[in-house]
Amino acid sequence: MQNQLHRATVSDIKGIHAILLKGAEEGQLLPRSLSDLYNRTRDFYVLKDGGEQIVGCCALAIVWEDLAEIRSLYVDTSIRRLGLGRLLAQACFDDAVRFGLRRIFTLTYQSDFFAALGFQEVDKDCLPQKIWADCIHCPKYPNCDETAMQRTL
């Protein structure tokens, strides 16, 4: 199977939503609403199988002048351990460098994966207040069970 990585388009959003719901059901990440995904279309990369089926996605959300967040990174369970999560993350790292960002963080349930990409665990309190604008809308707020991790680019 030849996987194709590209920037998301509006026509990809329903597929991204479906795969993120699958990931949320597996307890791998938090779900995102369709409205949020449409608003953030430009943040996403998608990975498609040989056809039009989305099998992975990842987003880079710029948070501040030198900081971005990797969010909604998911690869279908049937094709994990092939380096595709790393491929999606690298596309976002490349974007972050292109935008002149020096730091990137994530809130994750997959700390081992992100540690292998050079992220280190940090206290959530050291992240800027800006991120809590998203967290306030989360059903788990204020009892977040995700691990905060950060990497310098």
C-alpha positions in Angstrom: 0.0 0.0 0.0 1.4 3.4 -1.0 0.5 6.1 1.5 0.2 9.7 0.4 0.9 12.6 2.7 -0.6 16.0 1.8 -2.1 19.1 3.4 -5.7 18.7 4.3 -8.4 20.3 2.2 -12.0 21.0 3.2 -13.1 17.8 1.5 -10.8 15.8 3.9 -12.5 17.1 7.1 -15.2 14.5 7.4 -12.6 11.8 7.0 -10.4 13.5 9.6 -13.4 13.7 11.9 -14.1 10.0 11.4 -10.6 8.8 12.1 -10.3 11.1 15.2 -13.5 9.7 16.5 -12.0 6.2 16.1 -8.9 7.3 18.0 -11.1 8.9 20.8 -13.1 5.6 21.1 -9.7 3.8 21.6 -8.7 6.3 24.3 -5.8 7.5 22.2 -6.8 11.2 22.0 -9.6 13.6 22.6 -12.4 14.1 20.0 -12.7 17.2 17.9 -15.9 18.7 16.6 -16.6 19.1 12.9 -16.8 22.8 13.4 -13.4 22.9 15.1 -11.9 20.8 12.3 -13.3 23.0 9.5 -11.9 26.1 11.4 -8.5 24.4 11.5 -8.4 22.8 8.0 -5.1 24.7 7.2 -3.4 23.2 10.3 -3.8 19.6 9.2 -1.8 17.1 7.2 -3.5 13.9 6.2 -2.1 10.5 5.2 -4.2 8.6 2.7 -4.0 5.0 1.5 -3.7 4.3 -2.2 -7.2 5.5 -2.6 -9.1 8.3 -0.9 -9.3 6.7 2.6 -7.7 8.8 5.3 -5.5 6.6 7.5 -3.7 9.2 9.5 -3.6 12.9 10.4 -1.8 15.5 12.4 -2.2 19.2 13.0 0.2 22.1 13.9 -1.6 24.9 15.7 0.4 28.1 16.2 -0.1 29.4 19.8 2.3 32.3 20.2 5.2 34.0 18.5 7.6 31.2 19.2 5.3 28.3 20.2 3.1 25.8 18.4 1.1 22.7 19.4 1.1 19.3 17.7 -2.5 18.1 18.0 -4.7 15.3 16.7 -1.9 13.0 15.7 -3.4 9.6 14.8 -2.6 6.7 12.6 -5.0 3.8 12.0 -4.2 0.8 14.1 -3.8 -1.4 11.0 -0.7 0.4 9.8 1.0 1.5 13.0 4.7 0.9 13.6 5.6 1.7 10.0 7.0 5.2 10.8 3.8 7.0 9.6 3.2 8.8 12.9 6.8 10.1 12.7 6.2 11.2 9.1 3.1 13.2 10.0 4.9 14.7 13.0 7.9 15.6 10.8 5.7 17.5 8.4 4.5 19.6 11.3 8.0 20.1 12.6 9.0 21.3 9.1 6.1 23.8 9.1 7.1 25.0 12.6 10.6 25.8 11.4 9.3 27.4 8.2 7.2 29.7 10.4 10.2 30.6 12.6 8.8 28.8 15.7 11.4 27.6 18.3 9.3 25.4 20.6 6.6 22.9 20.0 4.4 21.1 22.6 1.7 18.5 22.8 -0.8 17.3 25.3 -0.9 13.5 24.9 -1.7 10.0 26.1 1.2 8.7 24.0 4.2 10.0 25.9 6.6 7.2 24.8 6.0 8.0 21.2 6.6 11.8 21.7 9.7 11.1 23.9 11.1 9.1 21.0 10.7 12.3 18.9 12.7 14.4 21.3 9.9 15.7 23.5 10.3 16.0 27.3 7.6 16.1 29.9 6.8 19.5 31.3 4.4 20.8 33.9 1.2 22.0 32.3 1.5 25.2 34.4 4.6 26.3 32.4 2.6 26.4 29.2 1.1 29.8 28.2 -2.3 30.8 29.3 -3.4 30.8 25.6 -3.6 27.0 25.6 -6.1 27.0 28.4 -8.5 28.8 26.1 -8.9 25.4 24.4 -8.8 23.4 27.6 -11.6 25.2 29.2 -14.0 23.7 26.6 -12.7 20.1 27.2 -15.0 17.8 29.2 -12.0 16.8 31.3 -11.2 20.3 32.4 -9.8 21.0 35.0 -8.8 17.4 35.7 -6.7 16.9 32.6 -5.2 13.4 32.4 -3.0 14.1 29.3 0.8 14.5 29.7 2.3 17.9 28.6 5.5 17.5 26.6 7.7 20.1 24.8 10.5 20.1 22.3 12.9 22.8 21.2 13.4 22.9 17.4 
